[in-house]
Amino acid sequence: MSGGLEALAADGLVIAQKDVESFLTGQLRCRWAPFERPSLVFAMRHFSDHTALAEVDRQLHAQSLAAEARDGSVRTGRALLRVHADMKTDGAAEYQKLIKAGVARGHNSVVQGLVWGKLGIAENIGELASAHAFSVGLLGASIRLGLVGHTEAQSILTRVHEVILTSTRQPCLPVDNISSFSPQQEIGLMRHEKFSSRLFFN
């Protein structure tokens, strides 16, 4: 998963370390914080209410405009859920059944909240883990695309820790107010669907 970075790099819009850092910072502030975080926190607080989780799951699906963004989140979430079902994590197999029945979708942030809540992970730790994984995923894609080296990626990650901490210190939006505004990334994702040759799924 590149989160649209592959298309943006191909267009010459993300070409250097400063561009990668700007992109990641924007994604944390305008995508993770108002979109991923509320669904994660809701799922951690209501991990036993699978009906409520499925409703938020469907809401995320409807509000993810780019098909590759929807499919990427679902692919990642279902993979995580499959691991926890195999590990016999309480509730994982039951939520898999809802997905198979078409009631739930299996978006990554919802699944993270479900399994981490079931495992008793503290809410603030879950938020930090989610934001960290989000950041590492995009930085890993940046390395594979040749936009940054490993040392540069680590430096960026260290600096965006402050962005993550600032975001998580703010009150979390309720799920009814979930939103995201990253038009350049979404256009990149939509264009990426048509690439004849590509390294990443999105």
ABEGO torsion letter per residue (X at the ends): XAGGAAAAAAAGABABAAAAAAAAAAAAAAAAAAAAAAAAAAAAAAAABAAAAAAAAAAAAAABABAAAAAAAAAAAAAAAAAAAAAGBBGAAAAAAAAAAGABAGBAAAAAAAAAAAAGBBAAAAAAAAAAAAAAAAAAAAAAAGABBAAAAAAAAAAAAAAAAAAAABBBBBAAABBBBBAAAAAAAAAAAABABBABAX
